[in-house]
Amino acid sequence: MAHTPFRGNYTVCLTAFDQSGALDLERMAGYVEWQIAQGVDGLIPLGSTGEFLSLSREERSAVAECVIRTARGRVPVLIGSAAESTEETISLSQEAEALGADGVMVIAPFYSSPTPEERFTHFRRVAESLSLPVMVYNNPFTANIDITAADLARLSEIDNILYVKDTSKNVHRVTEILDLCQGRLEVFAGYYPWESCLAGAVGYSSVVSNIAPTLSTELVTRARNLTDWEASRALYRRMLPLINALGGDLYVPATKAAMRMIGQDMGPPRSPRLPLPAAAAQKLRAILAAPELGLLGERQTSNHNK
């Protein structure tokens, strides 16, 4: 299936809410414009960071339509279309295709803990229902299962399963995937982007890109340029405290708190999540204000704050 290959820094998008917790599509559209203006290579709404599990079906459709319409083809948009049932995942994926998405990102069913054969059948059925590229999302910390390199090698035999976002935190997994898939599947890092790109990942599905899209894009560009090793490593070490601060159990409250701190408010997290505790917020503010990043000293122009 012909498509322009996905490469570089793809922001896993937050979902914008107003202060009452209602979906805020005006703010969402402004956020998309800001992300594109800051130089991101792609957008992935409705993933884990996008709180897809806390949205209704109608809200998920509205977010997908808003991001695709606002992006207007300037960067690729991959829609998170995961659901617990295969039928619902197919429906969401087909809707994304009808709206004009460039691809879909699909995590395995996250409560039923399907067996390897059940997972394979799930992804196969989803992929065969589409003509879009499919990015398999492996996150054992949220989905309760780990999709191994051997699992992915089998999935890569399916024509339009072309990418994996791997958030196993096992950087050697990149090498294992590339070796076993023999060019049929490409890797986006879900964590540790510098090491993953050096191992052969083609991109970074980035939470930190919500807050520092320009730096995240520069990091991936430099990390993929093997002649720029020292500069890319220096940039990564500058960004690593922020990457780690956004990588724990409170990643959604932390990311939304950081956005508010830099003047790019996306509203509160939706329940059952709570705002970031005060002590954690104080530590996060110190990271953002550190001279290595200076994100509080040089506020980026907002196109969407009300």
N, C-alpha and C positions, 0 to 999 in steps of 0.2 A: 504494500500500500504506500503510495507516494505521499510524503509530507515533508515539510521543512524540519530537519532534526531539531529537537529541543536541546538547548545548550545554555549554560550560564547560571545566573542567579534568579531563581523563581521565588517570589515572596509567597509564603503560605499565609493568606490574608486573614486578618481579623474581620469580624462582622460588627458593623456599627449599630449601636443602640442609642436611643435618647435616654435622658436621665430617669424616665419612668420604666425603662427596660423594653420599650417597643422598638421594632426594627426601624432604622433611620436610613432610608435609601438615598436621600439627598447627601447626607454625610458620607455614605458608602461611595457614591459617585465621585465626590470630591477627593476622597482618599485614593481612588483608582487613578484619577488625574495626577495627583501628587506623586504616587508611586512611579508612574510612567515618566513624569518630568524628572524624577530623581535617577532615572536610568536603569531600572530593573529590566531583566530580560524576559520575564514572564510572570504570570499571576496564577495562584491556585487558591481560589475561594472554596469554602465549605469543607476544609479539612479539620483536623483536630483543633488547631488554633482558631479556626472559624466557628467553633462551638456548634457543629452541625447537629449533634445529638440533642441540643437544647432548642432547635428550631422546628417549627411545624413544616409539613410538606409544602404548604403554600409559601411560607417564608423562604424555604430553600429555593423554590422556583424563582421567587422575586429577587433573591440575591444573585443567583446565576444569571438571570436576564439583565440585571443592572450592571454587573461587571462586564459581561460580554458586550452589551450595548455601549457602555462608556469607553471600553478599550478600543472599539472600532478597528480591530485588526492590527493595531500598532504593536502589540506584543501578543504572544500566544496566551490563551486562557485555558487551563485545565480545570474542570469542575470536579470537586469531590462528590462522588455519587454513591458512597458506601451506605449500606443498610444491613440489617440483620438477616433479611430474607433475600434470596437470589432474585425473586420476582420483583421486589421493590428496587433492588439495585439495578436491574435491567431497565425498569421504568424510568428511574432517575437518569440513567446513562443515556437512554434514547431521547429523553427530554433535553438533556444537555446538547446532544448532537443536533436536534431540531432547532435549538436556540442559536447555534453557530459556534459552539465550543470547538477548540482545537484538539482536545483530548479529554480523558477522564482519569481521575486518580481514585483507586479503589482499595480500601483496606479490607482484610478478611472479616467475616462476621465475628463480632467481638464479645458476644455473650455465650453463644452455643459451643465455642471452642471446637470447631469442626476438625475431623481427622484429615490427614494429608489428602486422601482420595476425595473427601467432601470438599475440601478447599479447591482442589484442582478442578472438580466439576463446576463449582461455583464460578471461578474465574473463566473457565472455558465458555460457559453459557453466556456470561456477560460479554466477553470479547466477541463471540460469534453473533451477538445481537446488534453489533455496531460496525461502522466502517472507520471509526476514530481510533487513534492510538490509545492504548491502555497503559497507564502507569500503575503497577502493583505497589501498594504501600505496605511495607513491613515495619511494624512497630510493636514488638513483643511486650513493651511496657504498658500499652493501652489495649491491645487486642487479645492479650493473654496467650498468644501463640507466636512462634518464631517461624517464619517462612525461610527455610534453609536454602543454601545455594543449590543443592540438588533438587529441591522443590521448584526453584526458579528455572533451572535448566529444562525441566519438563514443561513448565508453562511457556518458556520461550519458543517452543515448537509451534505454538499457536500464532497465526500470522500477525495479528495486530497487538499482541502483548509485547511491547517494544522497550519498556522502561521499568525500572524499579526504584522507588525511594526507600533506601535502607536506613532505618533508625535503630539498628541493633546495637550501636556503639562499638561494634567489632570492626575495626578498620580493615583487618585482613579479609573480612567478608567480601569486600570489593574485589580483591584478587580472585577469591574463590568463585564468585559469580562470573567474572569475565572469563576465567579459564573454562568453567563448565558450560557456559552458554555459547562460547566460540563465536562471538560477534553478533549473536541474535538479540541480545538484551543489553541495554546501556543503563548505567547507574547514576542516580542522583543521590548525593549525600543527604541524610536527614540530620546528621550530627557530625562533628569533627570534619569540617569541609576541607581544610588544608591537607590533612593527611589523605583523605579520601580522593581528592583530585590528583594528588601525586601518585596514588595507586591506580588511577585510570578513570575515576568518576568524571562525567561530562558536565555535571552541574550540582547545584546546591538548592535543596528545597528548604528555604531559610525562614526561621522565625525572626531572627535578629534583623532581617531586612525590613520588617515593619517599622523599626525604629531608626535604622541606619541603612537605608537602601543603597545609597551611593557607595558607602564603605563595603557593604556586603558584595555588591557587584564588582568593585575593584578587587576584593579579596579573591573571588572566584576567577576573575580574569587573570590575575597574577599567578594564582596557584596552578592554573592550567597551562601557564607559560613556563615550561621547565627551565628556561634560561633566566628566569626572574626569581630564583629560589630564595635568596636572602631577603629581598624586598617583600616577597609574599609572606615569608615566615615572620618578619618583623611586624607586618600589618596584622597577621593572625594573632600574635601575642598581645597586641594592643586590644584586639576585639574579644579575646577569649574570656576575660572576666564577665563581659556582658552576655556572651553566648552561654556561659555556664549559669549565670543568674536567671536566664530565661529557660533553662533546660530541666528544671525540677518539676515536682508535682504541681506547683502553683504557676505553671507556665502561662496560662491564660490571664489570670489576675496580674501577674508580673508584667506581661507584655502590654496589657491595657493601662496599667499604672505608668509604665515608661512612656507610652504614647501621650498620656495626659501631661507628664512632666516636661516633654519636649514641645508641648503646644499643639499636639495633633490628636486631640481627644476623640476617642472612638466609643465613649460611653462606658458604663460598668459592665462587668461580666454578668451573664444571666444565671439565675439560680439553677441548680443548687450552689454554684460557685459564689463566693463572697469576695469583696474587694481585698486587695493585698493587705496583710496585717501591717501595722505601723512600723514595727521594727524592721521587717523585710523591705518596706518601702524606703526607709531611711538608708539602708545599705544599697539599694538599687539607685537611689538618687546620687549617692557618693560615686558609684561606678560611672554613671552618666556624666557627672561633673568632672571626673578625673581628666587631667591634661592630655592623657593618651587618646581620649575620645573627644572631650570638650563638647558633648552634645547639648549640654545645658547652657554653655557659654555662647554657642552659635546656633540659635534657634532657626530651624528651617522654615521657610515661608509656608504658611498654611493656606490651602485653597478650599478647605471644607469646614473649618470651625464656625460655629454659629455665635 
